[in-house]
Amino acid sequence: MAGHSAIRDDIASLVRSEVLATLCAQGKPAATVADDDELMATLGLSSADIIALSSRVAARLEIGGSIDLADVRTVADLCRAGTRAQPGGSRASAEMQELDAVRQRARARRGLR
């Protein structure tokens, strides 16, 4: 399981790096991006920006297909989608990650971070 965690951390780092590069290219430099930053509302990315961003992430991860963007709204959502797209990215693991993300968002709304 530690290997899976390391892969997830690597994907998260890659996603954040690509998000920052996208913002910089648009003249919107940011020092950091947070997991709960919404790609559109908070960071100001368009749908086309998100598609291009996911394509770059998929290419860097050497994923043969594409990343499913159906439920991607935040930086963390894009990280999870990249993890699921990896070979061996199991559905059960993705569901557990999604459940964890829901719990984190609920705690954040209640101010319990």
Helices and strands as residue ranges (DSSP letters): H 2-25, H 47-61, H 75-85, H 91-109
